[in-house]
Amino acid sequence: MERLFGTFKQQIRKIIVEDGMALSQRLAEFQFWYNAIRPHQNLKGQTPDEIWHGKAIPRSKNWTYVEFWNGVLQGFYARE
C-alpha cells in the first residue's frame, strides 16, 4: 500500500489539478494505469489486474498505447 501512495504522490506532483472533479478523474486514470498498465517488479512484470484475474503476461499483437496526465502516466495495454 505504501508503494501505491508513494507512486501516486510522485506522479501527481507533476501535474496541476484544477478542482475536485478533476481530482476524481485523475484518481480514476491513475487507478487504471497502476492496476492494468504498469508492470510491477514485485509481480514479476505482471500488473495487479493480471494477477487478480489469473491472466498470464499478454502475448497479444493488439496493443494500444495509453497516456494520461499529458504523458506523465503512459504504457501499453493489451486488448483482448
Summary of the structure (lengths in Angstrom):
residues: 80
radius of gyration: 13.4
end to end distance: 28.5
largest distance: 39.2
contacts: 180
relative contact order: 0.16
helix: 50%
strand: 18%
